Amino acid sequence: MQRFCSIILAILLAVFSTVYGCPPSEMEALLAFKAALHEPHLGIFDSWTGTDCCHNWYGVSCDAESHQVADINLRGESEDPIFERAHRTGFMTGFISPEICRLTRLSSITIADWKGITGEIPKCITTLSFLRILDLIGNKISGEIPADIGKLKRLTVLNIADNQISGRIPASLTGLSSLMHLDLRNNKISGPIPRKFGRLQMLSRALLSGNQISGRIPGSISHIYRLADLDLSMNNLSGVIPRSLGKMAVLATLNLDCNKISGSIPTTLLTSSIGNLNLSRNALEGKIPDVFGSRSYFMVIDLAYNKLSGPIPRTLAAASYIGHLDLSYNHLCGRIPAGEPFDHLDASSFTHNDCLCGKPLRTC
C-alpha cells in the first residue's frame, strides 16, 4: 500500500509540475548548469530559486504548452536594468556544463559576451534537435566545433565568434540546411573551407575572418543565392578569386583582405552588385579591369598592398559613386584621372606606386 501511495504521489507531482511549472528534471539540469558558472558582480542567478524555473528565472523562458525550457538567454552586454544599475558589463567564469543537454526542447542558447567562460562546446549539444540559435560570442571557449554539428537541421544562427576555438570547420557543417547566419570570426580555426560549403543554401552572412583558414576559396560558395555578406579576411587563403563570386545575385560585401590570394582581379567583381570590396594585402597582379560605368556604385574599393600594375582605369570617372578608394602600395603608373571620384581623395589613396602622377600627387 505504501509503495502504491508513493507511485501515486510521484505521478501527481509530475502532473502538477507539467501543468503549473517546469519539470523537476529540467530544474535540476538548470541548477547543474548554473553550478558550473561563477558570476560575481551582477547576481543574475539570484533569481534562480523556487520550484518553477519557468517564471522569473533570469534569462530562462519555457514553452507555453509543454512548460519545458525553450530558451536560455544570458548576455554579458545588455541594456537590462541589472547592468545599468551596476554600471558595468558582465563577467563570468566557469564552463558550459553538458547538463544543458538534458533540456531537450531548447530552441535557443545564448551565453554571450561574458569574457571569462572557458572549456569546450559540449559535444552533446548536437542532440538538441529543436535548437535554432547557438550564440556563444565573446568568451574564452576552446576546443573544436563538434564534428557532427550538421545534425542540427533547424539551426539558423551559429555564432561562436571571439573565442579560442581551434581545429577545422567540420564537413558536417555544410549539412545545416536552415543556417542563415554563420559567425566564426576571431578564433584559431585552421584547415580549408569545406569544398561543399555551397550546400548552405539559406545562408545570408558568412563571417570567417581572423582565423588561420588555408587553401583555396571554394567555387561552390557562388551557389549560395541568398549570400549578401562574405568575410574571409585575415586568414591564410591562397589561390585565385573564383570568377563566379562576381555573378552572385545579392552579394553586397566581399572582404578578402590580408590573405595570400594571387592571380588577377576578376572583371566580374567590378561589374557585380558588390558595393563593399576589400582585396587589400594580398598578392594580386595584373591590371585593374577598366570596366566601370554609370551603374558602378561602391562604398569601398580597397586594392592596397598588392602587385597591381598599369594605369588607373579611366572608366572609374564614370562610376555613379565611389566613397572610399585605396590603390596605394602597388605598381601603378600613369596619370591620375581628373574629376569625380578622384577630386575628393587625398594622396594616401595613391601613395607608394611606381610612377603615378597628377593631383593629389606630384604634377605630371
N, C-alpha and C positions, 0 to 999 in steps of 0.2 A: 504493500500500500504506500509506504514511504517513497519507494522508488517511482511509483506511478505519479505521486504528487510532484516529485522533483521534475519528472518529464513534462507534466502539465505546466508547471511554473516556468520551465525553460521555454516552452512554446509560447506562453503568454508574454514573456519578456521579449521574445523575438518579434512577436506580432506588434507589441507596444512600440518597440524601437523602430520597426518598419513604418508604422503609421505616424508616430509622433517625433521621431528623431533619427539620427544616423545609426546604422547597425553597430553594436558594440565592437565587432571585428574591425570596422573602419576607424572607429575612435582609437582603438589600440594601435592600429597602423600609423595614424597621425601622431600619436604621442611618441611612438618609437622613432618616427621621422624627426620630430622635434628634439628628441633626446640626443641626436647626432649633431645638433647645431647649437651654436652659442652666439646670442645677440645681446651685448652688454649695455647698450645705450638707450634704446627706444622702448624696450619692453613689449615688443609686438606679440610675443607669445603669452603675455599675462592674461589675455582673454581666452586662452585655450584651457578652460576649466568647465566643470559641469558634465552632464551626461549627454548633451546634444551638440555635436560638433557642427550641425547644420545651421545653427543660429548664433551669431555674434562671436564666432571664432574668426579672428582677423585673417583675411586672405583666403578663407575657405568658403566655398559655396557648393550646394548639393542639388541634385536633380529633383525637381518638384514632385515627381511621381514616385520614384524609387527611394528617395531620400539617401541615395548613395552619393559619396563625394564626387563631384564633377569637375571642380576647378580648384587649383592651388595657385594663388596669385600673390606672390611676395616680391615686391620691388624695393631695392635699396635706395632708389632715387625716385621720389614721388612727391606729388603735391598734397598728399594726405595730411590732415591736421597733426597727426603724430609727428611727422617730420618738421612741420612748420613750428610746432611748439618747442621742439628740441633744437631748432636752428642748425640742423646738420643733416647730412645724408647718412645712409645706413652703412653699418659694417658688421659682418657676420663671419664667424669661423666655423670649422667643422666640415662635414661632408654630407652628401645626399645619400641617405640610407636606402638600401634595397627594399626596406619595408614599404616604401612608397608604391611598390608594385602590387601590394595587396589591395590597393584602391583600384579595382578592376574596371570601374566605369569612368575613370579620369578622361576628360576631354582636353584639358589644358594644364600644363605645368609651366609656371613662370617663377623662376627663382633667379632673379636678375640683379646685377649691379650691387652685389654685396662685398665685392673686392677680396674677401678673405676665405671664401669657401673653396676647399681643396678636394682631393680624392678624384674618383673617376665617375663617369656617367654609368649608373647601374646597368649592367647588360640586360637585366630582366625588363628594362623599360620597353623593350621591343615586344613584350607580351601584352601591352596595353592597347588592345585592338581599337578602342574608341578614341585614341589620342589624336587631336588635331593640331595642337600647338605645343612645341617644346622650345622654351626660351630660357637659356642659361647664360646669357651675355654678361660679361663684366665680372667674372670671378677668377679663381686660380685653378680651375678644374683641369686635370691632366689625363693621361691615358689616351685611348683611341676611341674613335666613333664606333659604337657597337657594329660588329660585322654584318649582322642581319637586320640593320636599321630599315631595310626595304620591306619588312613585314608590316610596317605602319601605313597601311594603304589609305587611311583617312588623313594622314599628316599633311597640313597645308603650310605650316611655318616651322622651320628648323633654324634656330638662331643660337649658335654657340660661340659667337664672336668674342674676342678679347679674353681669351683663356690661355691655357697651355696645352691644348690638345695636340697630340702627335700622331704618327702613323699615316697611313694612306687614306684617301677617300674610298670607302668600301664600294665595290662594284654593285652591291645590292642597293645602294642609294638611288641608282637610276631606276629602280622599281617603284619609287614613291610617286605614283601616278597622279596624286592630288596636290603635290607640292607646288606652292606658289611663290614662297619666299625662302631663299637659302642664303644664310649668312654665316660664313666660316672665317671671317676676317681676323687677322692678328692672332694667329696661333702658330704651331710648329708643324703643320701638316706638310708632308712630303710626297714624293711619287707623282705619277701622272694624273691628269683629269681622266676619269673613266671614258673609254672610247665611245660608249653608248650613252653619253651624257644627254644627247638629243632626245632620249626617251621621256624626259621630264617635260611633257607637252603642256602642262599647266603653268610652268614657271614664268614669272614676270621679272623677278630680280635674282641674280646670281652674283653674290659678293664673296670673292675668294682671295682678296688682296692680303698682303702682309704675311705670307707663308713661305714655304720652301718647295712649292709645287714645281715640278720639272716636266720635260717632254714637250710635245707639240700641242697646239690648240686644236682640239678635235673638230673636224669639219661638221660633225653631227650637231653641234650647237646651233647651227643655222636652221635646223629643222624645228626649233622651238618657236613657234609662230608668235606667242604672246610675250616673248622676252623683250623687255624695254631697257633694262639696266644690266650691263655685264662689266664687272670689275675684276680683272685678273692681274692687277698691278702689283709691283713689289714681290715678285716670285723669281723663279729660275727658268721660266719658259723659253724655249728656243724654236728654231724652225721659222717658217714663213707665216704670214697672216692669211688665213683662208679667204679667198675672194668672196665666198658665199656669205661671209658676215655682213658685207655691204648690200646684200639683197634681202635682208630680213625686214619684214613689214613694219614693225613698230620699235625696232632698236633705236633708242634715243641717246644713250650714254655708253661709250665704249672706252674703258680705261685699260691700256696695256702697258703703261709706263713702268720703267725700272725692271726690265726683263733682259733677255738675251736674244730677242727676236731679230731676225735678219731678213734679207730679201728686199723687195721694193714695196712701196705703198700701193695696195690695190686701188685702182681707179674707182671701183665700186664704193669704197668707203667715203669718197668725196662727193658722190652723186646720190647718196642714200638719205634716209631720214635721220641719220645720226646728227645731233646738234652739239654734243659734247664729246670731242675726240682727243684723247691724250695718248700719243705714241712715243713720248719723250723717253730719253735714256735707254735706248736700245742700240741695235747695230744696223738700222735700216739704211739702204743706199739707193743710188739712182736718183732720178729727177722727181720732183713733186709734180704729180699729174696736173696738166693745165686744162682742167675740166669744170671749172666753177662757172656759175651763171646766175641768172636772176632768181632762181629757185634755191640757191645756196644760202642756208641760214645756220650759222654756227655761233653758239655762245662761247665755245672754246675750241681752238685748234692749237695743240701743243705738239710740235715736232722737234723740240730742242734736244741737243746732245745725241745726235745720230751721225750718219756719214752721208747725208744727202748732198747732192751736187747740182750744178746747173743753175739756171736763173729762178727767181721768184715768179710763179705763174702770173701772167698779166691778167688772166681772167678773174683773179681774186678781186679786182676792182669792180667787177660786175656783180659780185655777190650782194644779195639784199641786206645781209647783216653779218658782221663778224665782230664779236665782242672782244675776245682776247686771242691774240695770235702770237705765238712764240716760235721763231725759227732760229734761235741762237745756237751757237756751238755746232755748226755743220760745216760744209764746204761749198756753200752757195756763192755765186759770183754774178756780177752784173748790177744794173741799176734797180733801185727800189722803186716800184711804180708809184706814181703820184695819185692823189685823190683818196677817197674812202676805200678800205678802212685804214689806209696807211697814215693818213693825216693825224689820227688821234693816238697813234702808237709811239712809244718812246724808243730810245736807242737799245734798251735791254732786249727788245724783241728780235734784234738783228745782229747783235754783237757776236764777236768771235766766229766769223765766217772768213772764207779765203779772200774774197775781193768784192764784197758788196759796197755800194756807194749810193749817194743820194740821201735826201732828207729822211730820217733824222741823223744819219751818219755823215761822213765827210762828203764834200762835193765831188761829183764825178769829174 
